[in-house]
Amino acid sequence: MQKKRLILAGCILLLLSLSEQAVAQCSICTKTASQLGEGPAQALNSAIIYLAGAPLAIMGFIGYRWWKNEKRLQDADMK
């Protein structure tokens, strides 16, 4: 169990360290950001990535719970 938590923590840290390099702008946001300048464009990009975190975390939690439930049901069927 500790090994799984360590791997999960490592994956989260890796994703957080790479989030600044990601570009998360649609065409409209790109056009707006180019008019604002370099500093505000980077802030807009960071905000988009930050706001995307909550839905992704919720989907990850639901997927994890679903996986655990399926695993529990499979273990019950094998007994």
N, C-alpha and C positions, 0 to 999 in steps of 0.2 A: 504494500500500500504506500509506503514511503517512497519507493522508487517511482511509482506513478505520479505522486505529487511533485517530486523533484523534476520529472520530465515535463509535467504541465507547467510548472513555474518557469522552467527554462524556455519553453515555447512562448509563454506570455512575454517574458523579457525580450526574446528575439523579435517578436512582433512589435513590441513597443519601441525597440531601438530602430526598426526599419520604417516605422510609421512616418517619420519626418521626410524620408526620401520618396514616399509614395505621392503620386499626383492623382488627386481625386476631384477633378473639375470637369463638369459638363461643358459643352461648347458655349453656352450662355455665360456660365461663371468664368470661363477663360477670357471671354471678351470683356466682361466687367472688370476682372482682375487686371487685365493688361492696361485698362484705362486708369486704374487706381495707382499703379506703380509697383515696384518690387516688394517693398515691405508689407503693404496691405494685401498683396496677392499671396504672399507666403502665409499671412495670418488667416486669410480666407481658406486656403488649402488646409491648414492645420485644423481649422474649425470644422470643415467638412469631414475630415477623418475622425475628429473627436466625436462628432454627432453620429457617425456611422457605428461607433463602438457599442452603444446601448442596444440597438436592434441585433447586432451580431452576437452580443453576449446573451441576449434573451434566446435567440435561435440556438446557440450553443448549449445553453442550459436545458432547453426543451429536448434537443437531440440527445444529450447525455442521459436525461431521465428516461427517455424512450428506450435507449440502448440498454440501460440498467434493467428496466422492466422486462424487455425481451430476453435478456440474459437470465433473469430470475425465472421467467416462465419456461425457458428451455431447460434450465437445471431441474425444475419441478417435474417436467415431462420425462426426464431421464431416470428419475428415481422410481 
